[in-house]
Amino acid sequence: MPDPATNSGIERAYRERTPGSAALADKARHVLPSGVVHDSRHIRPYGLYAARAQGPHKWDVDGNRYIDYFGGHGALLLGHNHPEVMQAVTEQLQRGTHFAAGSEAEVRWAEKICELLPSAERVRFHSSGTEATQMALRLSRAFTGRNKLLRFQAHYHGWQDDMTTGYASHYDGTPVIGVPREVAAQTLAVDPYDEAEVERLLTTDTDIAAIIFEPLGAATGKVPLTRAFLEKLRQWTTENGVVLIFDEVVTGFRVDPGGAQAAFGITPDLTTLAKIVAGGLPGGAVAGKAEILEGLDFEASARAKREKINHPGTFNACPVSAVAGRTALDIIVRDEACGRANQLAEELRARLTAVLEELNVPWLIYGEASVFHIFMGDMPAGRAGFAPQTLGREGLHKQPADAARRLRLAMNVNGVDLAGWPGGLLSAAHTEADLEETAEAFRESLGMLRREGMV
Ligand SMILES: Cc1ncc(COP(=O)(O)O)c(C=O)c1O
């Protein structure tokens, strides 16, 4: 069957605008699987190659400017290259990048996290969110002496073996390729809207060590969770000795300086962090109750006559990430960056909704805090009757074939870079002018999609 995309005016316009990216993508295919380094950057015909960025904008290798809603996969609440973060990083680079010794920077970084995050009594640093969630799960198993893990379908917690089943596939508990069956069998992937099943498992299965989830819901709220449900989870886990883990890799220091846990007023036992915590550089952390983090503590483990959890890691709390993180966290508090980004997102959601209404497109814009989701799926009750719980995970994830891809390409052609779900993340560096330009780009892009019969 001929590929309908080859006749796509959107794709032609994208190719015409981005020959430099096309040339790099051609080279990349010879040395990188599919030419990419992160699955979510894979798009037909090829993704953008960026040359530089500043504030809320980035430029590709052909010199085109984009309003950036990919936001460093969520790491850039302050936008690109905040001058104070850059200064702290530059000064640290002059002093050294790796001391193989403790640094004042790591202590100051940990102190700030403990000050801001309600659940944080102790912190352990890592190089990524994947490592942080892996450690949170191991700490939970060590603390409880139990084996199983409860997770919600489609919530993302990194790509380590334990959290692969039930993320993008294998909701039936079978292993994804490359993961042993025995490992997959220890992870129970439950539909978060099946409250009765979640309660049954938490209250009857005495081998569950931990439950982990994104507190706003899968893909930062695309499949939203309610505060009332989170309160029940807190209660069921407390009553049954299960460790409650909030994966705040995206929401931490974004929804509120104290994370989603401060916004909801619910304190988990452990919190996993990455992205914003390291100020735009690589880094991650697990934070939480001292008695659980003591699994990593030499003296506490010896006192308890218990085996200590082994945890080296060459770049744990790399001093450059540590100063970037501490500086960014200070600025976030001082400049009320979360509040500003949240307010900008609310405005953007309203502006994009107005465009949908004006053009009579039956899609929906939604989201919490500084996040927006573009829902293109079936909405039996219309925009006004949109009810996530009724649509369920499958309904919320289902997009008309190829529409999301063409929308992203069309938005690129019109100077906006969306994240792939599709949607995006606001920073405190975006401006009113960016929002206006984005709404205009959305209007243009919808026109292009309409000409291709996609809306
Ligand atoms: C909620 C969540 N947890 C964990 C991770 C994994 O973090 P990293 O990509 O730093 O390994 C991500 C990454 O997007 C995430 O969104």
The ligand as an SDF file (V2000), in Angstrom:
LIG
                    3D

 16 16  0  0  0  0  0  0  0  0999 V2000
    7.9340    9.9780   35.7210 C   0  0  0  0  0  0  0  0  0  0  0  0
    9.2920    9.5400   35.2120 C   0  0  0  0  0  0  0  0  0  0  0  0
    9.9970    8.6820   35.9380 N   0  0  0  0  0  0  0  0  0  0  0  0
   11.2260    8.2740   35.5540 C   0  0  0  0  0  0  0  0  0  0  0  0
   11.7810    8.7310   34.3910 C   0  0  0  0  0  0  0  0  0  0  0  0
   13.1420    8.2540   33.9770 C   0  0  0  0  0  0  0  0  0  0  0  0
   14.0610    9.3000   34.0820 O   0  0  0  0  0  0  0  0  0  0  0  0
   15.3950    9.3160   33.2010 P   0  0  0  0  0  0  0  0  0  0  0  0
   14.9920    9.5460   31.7880 O   0  0  0  0  0  0  0  0  0  0  0  0
   16.2160   10.4190   33.7980 O   0  0  0  0  0  0  0  0  0  0  0  0
   16.0420    7.9750   33.3910 O   0  0  0  0  0  0  0  0  0  0  0  0
   11.0780    9.6400   33.5930 C   0  0  0  0  0  0  0  0  0  0  0  0
   11.6490   10.1520   32.3330 C   0  0  0  0  0  0  0  0  0  0  0  0
   11.0090   10.7490   31.5070 O   0  0  0  0  0  0  0  0  0  0  0  0
    9.7850   10.0490   34.0150 C   0  0  0  0  0  0  0  0  0  0  0  0
    9.0600   10.8980   33.2700 O   0  0  0  0  0  0  0  0  0  0  0  0
  1  2  1  0
  2  3  1  0
  2 15  2  0
  3  4  2  0
  4  5  1  0
  5  6  1  0
  5 12  2  0
  6  7  1  0
  7  8  1  0
  8  9  2  0
  8 10  1  0
  8 11  1  0
 12 13  1  0
 12 15  1  0
 13 14  2  0
 15 16  1  0
M  END
$$$$
